[in-house]
Amino acid sequence: MQILVNGEHFTTDANSLDELCKTLGFADAKIATAVNGSFVAATARARTQLAEADEIEIVAPRQGG
């Protein structure tokens, strides 16, 4: 399916947000996620199903200043 990840078009076979995060290399990373503008907690990612044209935001914290 075609989705947007951080504003970029992306094709994926992932069915859940958790699967998508693993596919993108964020399996064990501390990240914040949102689907279509709504925050999704880490504990809810496995049950958050993706659909065609969803807009996903993934933000990883940065250190420094």
Secondary structure, DSSP 8 states (H G I E B T S, - for coil): -EEEETTEEEE----BHHHHHHHTT-TTS--EEEETTEEE-GGGGGG-B--TT-EEEEE------
